[in-house]
Amino acid sequence: MEVDAGLQKKQPSRIRWSRMLIVGCVLIILYLAGQILGSAIIDGFDLHLRVQNEPMIHRLIMTSMSLYLFLMAIPFMPGVEVGLSMILFFGSDVCLLVYLTTVTALTISYFMGRFVPVRYCMHAFSFFGLHRAEELVRHLAPLDTDERLSLLLQNAPSGIVPVLLRHRYLALAVLFNLPGNMLIGGGGGIALIAGMSGLYRSTNYFITVILAVAPVPLIISFTEMGFLS
């Protein structure tokens, strides 16, 4: 009986790790696919810019913006890299367009997260054998933003977690601008999780995105205009 009990304990653990390994492989594939797609788009900029054809350049910019909106809104896709490449290729004239597209994409991802059914999150945690997380989501589901925050603060371990929860909008802005954030889902993935968490009010989130995305386009614009030279 003791041997059987030991086997039963090991079996769920092995299943959980094997599932995590499979999901990890899928995420790596998504990451590599995003890199390849992003590189192909960037190479396309260079190819078309060699052809001095203004209507073609205009169509390229519009098509690129549509692709950029899609890439920026999808987790693990290199949206930021494509946006910066567009600014480098086309100059500061597209900074405002890239900025507005970025804000739109991150807002779309956030609202996609808001409309993800809670049961999907619970099923995901259950799939990985994370039953405590599943129970936490079950308790958080019927609560509003303030009640969720209060419950999380009560149960959070002492240290950095309560600080991050209390300053979650600042932490979100830092994550959006963190180099290499594609490894944790990129802007689209971060926005999606923010929406799913229910900890960010729509208006405050939108203001955070507007401010968080602004520095890079502003710096590039001011540099090209000679203010920061």
Secondary structure in CASP SS format (residue, H / E / C, confidence):
PFRMAT SS
TARGET T0000
AUTHOR 0000-0000-0000
METHOD secondary structure of the structure
MODEL  1
M C 1.00
E H 1.00
V H 1.00
D H 1.00
A H 1.00
G H 1.00
L H 1.00
Q H 1.00
K H 1.00
K H 1.00
Q H 1.00
P H 1.00
S H 1.00
R H 1.00
I H 1.00
R H 1.00
W H 1.00
S H 1.00
R H 1.00
M H 1.00
L H 1.00
I H 1.00
V H 1.00
G H 1.00
C H 1.00
V H 1.00
L H 1.00
I H 1.00
I H 1.00
L H 1.00
Y H 1.00
L H 1.00
A H 1.00
G H 1.00
Q H 1.00
I H 1.00
L H 1.00
G H 1.00
S H 1.00
A H 1.00
I H 1.00
I H 1.00
D H 1.00
G H 1.00
F H 1.00
D H 1.00
L H 1.00
H H 1.00
L H 1.00
R C 1.00
V C 1.00
Q C 1.00
N C 1.00
E H 1.00
P H 1.00
M H 1.00
I H 1.00
H H 1.00
R H 1.00
L H 1.00
I H 1.00
M H 1.00
T H 1.00
S H 1.00
M H 1.00
S H 1.00
L H 1.00
Y H 1.00
L H 1.00
F H 1.00
L H 1.00
M H 1.00
A H 1.00
I C 1.00
P C 1.00
F C 1.00
M C 1.00
P C 1.00
G H 1.00
V H 1.00
E H 1.00
V H 1.00
G H 1.00
L H 1.00
S H 1.00
M H 1.00
I H 1.00
L H 1.00
F H 1.00
F H 1.00
G C 1.00
S H 1.00
D H 1.00
V H 1.00
C H 1.00
L H 1.00
L H 1.00
V H 1.00
Y H 1.00
L H 1.00
T H 1.00
T H 1.00
V H 1.00
T H 1.00
A H 1.00
L H 1.00
T H 1.00
I H 1.00
S H 1.00
Y H 1.00
F H 1.00
M H 1.00
G H 1.00
R H 1.00
F C 1.00
V C 1.00
P C 1.00
V H 1.00
R H 1.00
Y H 1.00
C H 1.00
M H 1.00
H H 1.00
A H 1.00
F H 1.00
S H 1.00
F H 1.00
F C 1.00
G C 1.00
L C 1.00
H H 1.00
R H 1.00
A H 1.00
E H 1.00
E H 1.00
L H 1.00
V H 1.00
R H 1.00
H H 1.00
L H 1.00
A C 1.00
P C 1.00
L C 1.00
D C 1.00
T H 1.00
D H 1.00
E H 1.00
R H 1.00
L H 1.00
S H 1.00
L H 1.00
L H 1.00
L H 1.00
Q H 1.00
N H 1.00
A C 1.00
P C 1.00
S C 1.00
G C 1.00
I H 1.00
V H 1.00
P H 1.00
V H 1.00
L H 1.00
L H 1.00
R H 1.00
H C 1.00
R H 1.00
Y H 1.00
L H 1.00
A H 1.00
L H 1.00
A H 1.00
V H 1.00
L H 1.00
F H 1.00
N C 1.00
L C 1.00
P C 1.00
G C 1.00
N H 1.00
M H 1.00
L H 1.00
I H 1.00
G C 1.00
G H 1.00
G H 1.00
G H 1.00
G H 1.00
I H 1.00
A H 1.00
L H 1.00
I H 1.00
A H 1.00
G H 1.00
M H 1.00
S H 1.00
G C 1.00
L C 1.00
Y C 1.00
R C 1.00
S H 1.00
T H 1.00
N H 1.00
Y H 1.00
F H 1.00
I H 1.00
T H 1.00
V H 1.00
I H 1.00
L H 1.00
A H 1.00
V H 1.00
A C 1.00
P H 1.00
V H 1.00
P H 1.00
L H 1.00
I H 1.00
I H 1.00
S H 1.00
F H 1.00
T H 1.00
E H 1.00
M H 1.00
G C 1.00
F C 1.00
L C 1.00
S C 1.00
END
